């Protein structure tokens, strides 16, 4: 595949990077990335993945746009209120970059569909906002040997980490199991600082692109946290893979996603 004149111009700032070059940009154009969730994290992630020239982007969500989304979910506009988020996101991606093939999965992820959803993608972004989905995505990616980036935000706090098969701990190694229902309040209940999901979502894109090109250091074995109110950023080294982890440990008890939680 040769880049067209328009593509050479579009991606010229990437191509000038010695870590990218023409071959690196071609690799991105041939890559497939799935974003699960088109909310605060997924909105900026999708825009920057598209701008970077990821050739195939999958979008999984079953929600529709409402006014409360617009404070932070920048891929959706006021005119999109009432339509599926996947359709709203698809339109913006197509307008931004016609190189991108968009695959819409207008569905909520479940134990019954997640393995089929992730199977054809090179990298997954967990941009969901609930613990059940996060543990399900982790377990599915571990079982399917798929790399993925975890992101989460609430109030002024955000975090991100990356799982790569065979390298470092998975999300369940660190957090073990979902909290008891109602024990932890979500952003709908206690709010979220609008710009913060943009930062975390783009960190997830950084991790995705670095993984696809095999450059730099990933947040594998690390948890990056941001406390935005006082601008405190930490990159904490995590303990090694938990040998007793229920999904990636030496004697896993979760051998199928239907056992996830």
Order of alpha helices (4+ residues) and beta strands (2+ residues): alpha-alpha-alpha-beta-alpha-beta-alpha-beta-alpha-beta-alpha-beta-beta-alpha-alpha-alpha-beta-beta
